[in-house]
Amino acid sequence: MKIAPRPLVALLLTVFGCAAARAGDGPPGEDQDLNLIPQTAPATPQPGAPLAAGALQKIYVEDAVTGSWLRGSLVAAPPPLPPRWEERALLDVRKEWHLDDALRFLYSGRLNLRAEEGLGFPNHENLTSDLREAYLSWEPRERLFFDVGRINLKSGVALGFNPTDYFKTRAVVEPLSVDPVVLREDRLGTLMLRAQRVWDGGSLMAAYAPRVASDSPIYTSFDLRSFNPMFDRTNAHARWLLKGTLDVAYGLSPEVLAYASEGRVRLGANLAESVGQSVVAYLEWSGGRQGSVSEDALAFGRATGGLPAAAAGVLPGLAPVGFRNELAVGASYTTALPKITFNLEFHYEQAGFTGADWAEWFRTGAGAGAGSPLAGALWYVRDYANDQQQLISHRFAFLRMDWVDAFVPKLELSGFIDTDLVDGSLRLQLGADYYLSDRWTVGALALIDSGGRRSDFGSLPQGGSVLLRAVRYF
Amino acid sequence: MKRSVIPALGLALLLAAAAHAQTAAEIVAATDKVRNPAQPFRATLRLTEYIGGRERSHDSMVVFSKEDRGTQQFRNLVQYVEPARDAGKRVLLDGHSLWFYDPDSKVSVRISAQQRLIGQAAIGDILTVNLAADYTPTVLGIEKIDDATRQPRQCWHLDLKARTDAATYNRVEYWVEQGSFYPIKGKFYADSGRLLKIVYFRNFSEQLGAIRPTESIIIDAVDATLATTATLGGYAYQEIPEAWFQRDYLPHLEVK
């Protein structure tokens, strides 16, 4: 054994004594570092158990006020116009209970107190409850899981658009922001049975969501139900999802998916891989049978009574059901200093509007009066795409930035630019959150939709908005 | 007189030669063992952040740690407990396979090695790193430096150069106490040569059968007003199956 035993080291120190110590004393600057140590007593080791309780819940209250400005002289005015102000106070709870060693119950929900222009007060829509999740999770054998209840099942490695996130349709409820990250959080789960097995080299998951309700018309902020799980949004059709991951090489584990609903099957894939120290490249694809966005909107509108049959004659881009692709490909890049992470993505929606479709939409819309059935039919397609979390146009470029400790510690700046590559219009959002303490956060958000009058974002009735918020965590 | 001096000098030279028989690699391996238990374990990590010497915020997390026999590097699963806004967030740190899971968005996002360093969870990863696996060390000399409590310690001064892509920092200066192999101080450098962090180890106590440092003070060398104390406690051996290091296991990770 080469490592010298302690007595030998001690003897050496004795032999060479102080002279050696003086000769080898650290450089004077080395001990200057000690002055940077905060003057605090050394902590004693923490016991583990009390700490763990905090991991099982997240509870906060938030108050947010939003002001928006609307555009005049729209090519086609949507019915109804969005509110110019909104005030929202909410209580958000996520909590899990361990019923025994193998059984857990998980709950996630939000209680909203809302007031906005045109809503009226008091009104039963002033108070709404979003039941995001409530399910039992059972692990009868190690790493074999069975879940039953309302579950938010999400998929996808991209940030701005997730073609493989099949349970996103109709599930987003009154988000405070259009940031895709927020849209993932403010949504209802689906009533389902789920089984999952995780083993050393991968995992396999199967989920079945039964039909327990019928399709309903697209909701607006004026007809939300107070205390209703709204299964009509999540369980109007039976749905299947099968997905698995497999380690094919060190650090490389692609995910494949198969999804079925209403007689249509979609296949999907997710792949993410590190490139060097600072970059992660990723790809998310889904393909399967679907109609164009107008075709599917028309079918949905007819089924739910939201759209007159005559709309078929005015909607642009009608095309029958066929194999269509959706794609999100991009990369994240993180800088060492300052601490900024960028995500740049390209989004493709084969079912979305082409330039010719947009031209037709605006040509038809120019002759439609405000509040007319024709304008309503045209806007219905866009509302439908939004409700389905589907892209309205063929191609988008998405850039997101997140800057931690921006300028000062505890200030986080984030923002994104979503550009419709078909017409060059864009949506810009900038946000700032300042962590006042471990319990308090204050923040602000600014949104601008920019573009020509006959463009995707430029034709929206809302030109922009500003949101101020304060959050208290418990 | 000369006859008695010469054997004494010879003995001293022999002892010195014996001391140099400890290679730098062996010193680093020995000090790694002081910091890290040999078997899979869990521990709680409490971080206190200081700005200008004043306490600013607290983070608490549970760390599950297991050595990869292939790379001889520790893989970590980290679950946030505090602050409340981050409660339940999880990070998988397994060499190049780095994933972040947020129970609010319910998706796992792959992160880069650089992005990992933004979050406080990386501190758990840094504290359990086996330096011997990823760095080539050399002994620069023997120095007496003050430890975090201003007690003088006779140390090997080591220079560690990254030799694998898995190494978080390009270069590390490390002071290890002779005899005990206690880590006393470290300086961590970026690829550019810029000093990023200074770490002092203190509060040595018996944990899982050995004397280990239970507190580290991490000083931000870029902004010297920032410092973080990291306190490890609640050590316990725990069986950690390989499947836990699958990204799809992250939503199921339980802190009981």
Interface residues (C-beta under 8 A of the other chain):
Chain A: K2 I3 A4 R6 L8 V9 A10 L11 L12 L13 V15 F16 A20 A21 G24 D25 G26 P27 E30 D31 D33 L34 L36 I37 P38 Q39 T40 P42 A43 T44 P45 Q46 P47 G48 A49 L51 A52 A53 G54 A55 L56 Q57 K58 I59 Y60 R94 H98 R104 E139 E142 R143 F145 N152 L153 K154 S155 G156 V157 L159 V181 R184 E185 Q196 V198 W199 D200 G202 S203 M205 T245 Y250 G251 S253 A272 E273 S274 G276 Q277 S278 V279 V280 Y282 S332 Y333 T334 T335 A336 L337 K339 T341 V404 P409 K410 Y435 S437 D438 R439 T441 V471 Y473 F474
Chain B: L11 A12 L15 A16 A18 A19 A21 Q22 T23 E26 I27 A30 R42 A43 T44 R46 T48 E49 Y50 I51 G53 E55 R56 S57 H58 S60 V62 Q79 Y80 V81 E82 P83 A84 R85 A87 G88 G95 H96 S97 L98 P103 D104 S105 K106 V107 V109 R110 I111 S112 A113 Q114 Q115 L117 I118 G141 I142 E143 K144 I145 D146 A148 T149 R150 Q154 C155 H157 D165 W175 Q178 G179 S180 K185 A190 L196 I198 Y200 R202 N203 S205 Q207 T214 E215 I217 I219 V222 D223 A224 L226 A227 T229 T231 L232 G233 G234 Y235 A236 P241 E242 A243 Q246 R247 D248 Y249 H252 E254 V255 K256
